[in-house]
Amino acid sequence: MGWAQENQGTPVNWMSFEQAIEKSKTEKRKIFIDVYTDWCGWCKVMDKNTFSEAQVAKILNEKFYPVKLDAEQREDIVFNGTTFKFIPSGNKGTHQLALALLNNQLSYPTVVFLDEDFRMIQPLQGYQKVEEFHKIIQFIGEDHFKKMKWADWQGVYKSPYQSNGNGSGN
């Protein structure tokens, strides 16, 4: 299965930021961006544990254009008429688009949710466990966030994980 290597071992159909913008020209969807670095240990754990989970991948693939953005990539990205560049610093550096998406709060992993018009919905810092992450992406992906508060959503949310006896340690 070729996608396993291309998509870093997860069933999520990752694309570049440019690919997501291009696809949204023909079919509007929210954009989900995983901002990571190659040295970030928790980013790798999130790839392995969270993004590899079938229910999570299904929502990301169906409700979003899922993007992997290396916060230290060196290639320019043109978005909304602005060219975002790599800014060298010491022996590494940071990409301007990562800085913009993270409001200059460089913390990895951080995932970012953009609406269909590329406006910020919510950045979310730190490692996300499957159960909590599923609740968040369903809340945003299915537009529940437009109709109810997070506290109310937690009362009506039905987790696909609670009764399957997977020994999650709860």
Protein Blocks (a to p, Z undefined) as FASTA:
>chain_A
ZZlmmnnopabdcddfklmmmmmmmogcddddddddfklmklmmmmmmmmmpmklmmmmm
mmpccddddfkbcbdcdeehiacddddehjbdcdfklmmmnnopacddddddddfkopaf
bdcedjddfklmmmmmmmmmnommmmpcfklmmmmoccfklmnononoZZ
